[in-house]
Amino acid sequence: MAFQTYSLLVLSVIMISFGHVENRLNLLQLQNDIDKLKADFNSSHSDVADGGPIFTEKLSNWTERNEKRIILSQIISMYLKMLEKTDRSKAHVRNISEELHTLKESLSDGSKKIKDLNDLTKLQMSDLKIQRKAVNELFSVLQKLGDTSSSHKRKRSQFQRLCKC
């Protein structure tokens, strides 16, 4: 169970990225609880290193704040799903779950975006009705794409004027 190996790092990235380093989220207590969870899952087993990290590597591909909210929301959901099947009578499991739920609530917009992405992958693009609707929306989609790219270019050119690089 390699989930636990990187959990403190993932939680730290989430908290730092979104300003959730507060008193209610005690990193030292979480570290202690995660160490207990590691023992529960025997995460020092040699197979944990096989194949490399499962979450932290993916986090490096998501650089923008809003992008990170999407991936972190999904990662938190996976941790919560995993913890549902563990012994909830243990205080450290309950504490970690509570902290993850708190973080998930702060990332709720990321869950909605994940759902939107999943819904898009389920569209039957071979369906004639879907194709008609898509064609009707094509110009609007391209306009939004143009707005996004021109905004990005404008920011870049403004930065280049200000920067004496």
Summary of the structure (lengths in Angstrom):
residues: 165
radius of gyration: 20.7
end to end distance: 46.8
largest distance: 59.3
contacts: 414
relative contact order: 0.11
helix: 75%
strand: 0%
